[in-house]
């Protein structure tokens, strides 16, 4: 370098650019081809104390790599680059010895395979026809299942101990003309020990209906919120953005709570759960994803997946909102 009586024996070449553009690799190739020194400014900054005067000609600081005991590229990096260079050289030689047609065919196969897997992923999601029914025991999931399938409540049901899993055309669509896509409806038992069965069905679910007993809601509000919290933070629900319908059942009863009341109370309880569970050691929490926006009161609109609230009455057969939800996410 020039300045302060120094003689510049070799030219200074500055390579700059945004991260990831290949500056370091280019420098390495230049070093191998020209025997120039390679000085990594990032490493110089980390090493500090490398300032050695001012270059009047180029109006910049003179950096003496010898002050930091830096020199050429360190041996580990040089060996690694040499191996990479050899690998690239082998690949280039292999390509040069292949017929042009074979190279084109290889590239075409890779492109077609990539497109195929992307389309397959999209088609598999679009063809998903599974709707999962979840909720506490006694909320009315099984009655809803029968209404969807048979158009009848069968005069009430008993608590299910095994999932009801059937594929059928919705009863309300039996008289419709044209091709109607059957729906796979899975009624998952609400008992706490059986809820793990959700893990079997959520990965293939097109949507989830979370049934809430709007008549006996307040005494069970905390437990309902905990179950819903667990569902909304499951990896399969968040990653696939599975839509969730909170279906307030038994709203035909005079003393039943409205869907707005249920929504607000659940949001408040989930907000409390966020605070309490955050305070617990991560090793003791089963939550897979954080819920809501930090520092803000929780609302379902903050969820990564779509969460809506509707009303229904399983016993009387008023389940139109559930059917609309199903057909929104399982196309005929």
N, C-alpha and C positions, 0 to 999 in steps of 0.2 A: 504494500500500500504506500501511497505517496503522502507527503506531509512530514514536517519536522526532519527533513533531510533523508527521508526514506526513499528507496528506489522501488518502483513497482515493476517486478519481474514478470508478473502475469496479470491479465485483465481481471477486473472485478465484475462478476455477473450476478445481478440480483434477480432472483425468481420469487414472485409473489402471486397471491391469488387467494380465493376463498378456500376454506377448509374442504378437504376431500377431492380437490381437483388434480392431485398427483404431483405436487411440487417436490416432495421428498424423493419420490421414485425417479422423477426427471433429473434431480440433482445427482442421484446415485449413478444414473446412466452416464451423465456428463463426467463424473469423477472417474469412472472406469475407462471412458474413451479418451480423456484429455489429461489425466493426472492432475487436475485442479484440486484445490482444497475444498472441502464441503463444510461450511459453517452453518449450523442450525441456530438461527436467532433465538428461537424458543428456548433452546438449551443454554444459550449464552445468558439470556435473561435470568434463568433459574440459577446459573452459576454465580452471577454478579461479579463486581470488581474486575471487569474486563476492559474498562475504558483506558485508552492509551493515547490521548491527544485529540487534535482536531484536524481534519483534512480540509485545507483551504480550497483546493480545486473542486472537490465535490460537496463542500460545505456539509460535512457530516462527521459524527464521532468516529474515531479510529478504534476499532476493537481488536485487541491483541489476544488471539486465542491461546497463546502460550502462557499468558497470565493465569488462565484458568486450567492450564494443563490439558487443554482440549487439542486435538490435532485433526487427524482425519476421522472418518466415521469410526465409531467404536467397533471392536472386533465382533461382538455379538450381532450387531446390526449388519455389519458388512457380510458376515457369513450367511445371515438370513437372506439378504438381498441377492447374494451370489446363488443361493439355492433357488430363489424365485426366478432369477434370470435364466438359470439352467432349465427350469420347468417350462418357462415361456418359450425358450429356444426349442425344446423337444416338441411342444405343441405346434409351433410354427413349422418345424420340419415334417411333422406328421401330416399337417394340412397340405403342405406343398407336394407331398407324395400321393395325395388322394385325388381321384378324378373330380373334376368340377361338379359333375352331376351328383356324385355321392355326397359332396358337401352340401349342395342345395337340398338334397333329400333329407339329410340329417337335420338341417335347420328347419325344414318344413315340418318334419315329424315333431320336433320340440315345440314349435309354435302351435301345431294342431293339438298336441297333448295338453299344453297350457290352457288353450281355449276350451278344450273338452272338460277339463276339471273345473274351470270357472263356471261354465254352463251347467255342469252336473250339480255343483253346489247350489246354484240359483234355482234350478228346477226342483231339486229335492226340498228346498224350503217352500217353493210355491205349491208343491204337491202335498205338503203336510196337512193332514186332515184330523189330527188328534186334538180334542178339547179335554182338558183336565178339570175336574170338579174337586175343589178343596174347601176346607172349613172345619169348624169344631163339630163334634158329635152332636146330633140333634138340631143342626142348623137347617136341614132340609135338602141336603145334597142328593140323597137317594130318591126322594120324591121328585126332585127336578129331573133326575136321570130317567125315571119312569114317564114323566110328562113329556120329555123330549122324544122318547122312544114309542110310547103307547098312547099318549094323550090322556093318561089317567094317573091318579095318585095312588091307585090300588088301596085306597082308604088308609093311608099312612104306612109307615115301615118301621122296622126295628133297626138298631144300630148295626152297621155293616162291619164285619171283621175281616173281610177280604174285598179287594177292589172289584167293582162291577165294570167290566171291560167288554164293550160290544161296539160293533160297527153297523150303522143302520141309517136309513133315510129318515130325516126328522118327520115326526107324525104330521106336523102341520103342512108338510110338502108332499104328502102321499097322493093328493089329488091333482098336483101340478103336472102339466104336460111338458114333455121334453126331457132331456137328460138331467138328472139331479145327482149330484155327487154325495155319496154316503159319508157320514161323519163318524169317526171313532170317538166315543165318549167314555172317559175313564173316571169313575167315582171312587176317589181315594178315601179310605176310612179316616175319620177325624180323631181317633184315639191317638194320644201322644206317642205311644210305642209303635204305631203303624204308619206314622207320617213319613218315615224314611222311604216308604214306597214311592213317594213323589220323585225320588231320584231316578227311578226306572222309566218314568213317563215324560218328564219335563224336557229331556234332550230332543224328543220328537214332537213336542207340543206346538200347535199353531196358536194356541191361546189358553188362558187359565181363568176359570170362573171361581172366585172366592166367595162362598156363600156365608152370609152373616144372618143370624137370628135377630131381626129388628125388634121383635117383641120382648125378648129377654136379653137385650143388648148391654145395658149398663152394668149388671153384675159380672158380665164376662168380658167387658171392654178391654181390660188389661191383657187377658189371655188371648183374645182375638188379635189384638195389636202385636203381641209377641209372635204369634204364628205367621201373621202377615209380614211382619218385619223379616222373619227368617226366609220367607219365600222371596221377597223383593231383593234380598241381598245374596241370593244363590247365584253361583257363577253361570249356570245354564240359563237362568232368567235374564241376567244382566247382559251377558255376551250375545245372546240371541235376540235380546230386546223383546221377549215374549209379552204380548199385551195381556193385561190383567183387568178383569171386570169384577168389581166388588158388588155383589148382588145382594141387596137388602131384602131378605125373604120375610114372609108373613105380614107384609104391609097392608093387607086387607083388614087386619085387626085394628080396632079403634085406638088401642093404647100402644101400637107399634110406633117406633121412632122413624122420622123421615130420613131419606138418604142424605140430605145435607147435614142433619144432626150427626148421623153415623160417620160421615166423612170427616167433619170437624173434630169429633172426639177421637177418631183413630189417628188423625194427624197430630193431635196433642200428645197422645200416648206414645206414638212412635218417636216424637221429638224427645220425650223423656227417656225413652229407651236408648236413643242415640247417645245422650249424655252419660247415662249410667254405664253403658257397655263400653264407651270410649275410656272410661275411668278404670276399667278392669284390664288386667294384664292381657296382652295380645295372645299369650299362650293358652288362656282360659276361654277365649271367645271363638265361637264356631263361625261367626260372620265372615263371608268371603269377600264382600265388597262394601265399601262405605255407602251410606244412604244420605241423600240430600246435599245441601250446600253448607259448608262450615260457616258458622257465625250467623246463619239465618234460621228462622223458624221453619220447621219441616212442612212441606206440602207435597201432595202426590204429583204435582206438575214438575217437581224437581227430579223425578225418577227418570232414568235413561230409557225405560220402556214406557209405553202408554198405559196409564191407569185411569179407569173411568168408574163411575158409581151409578147404579141403577136400582130400580125396585121391582119386586116380583111377589107372587103368591103361588107357591107350589100346589097347595091343596085345592085352590079354586081354578088352577090352570092358567093364571095370568103370568106367562113366562115369555112374552113377546120380546122383551129387552134382551133376554138371554139368547133367544133365537136370532135376533138381529146381530148380536155380537158374534155368534157362531158363523153366520153367513158373511160377515164382514171379513173374517179371517180364514174361512174355509169356503172358497168360491164354488158355486154350483157347477 
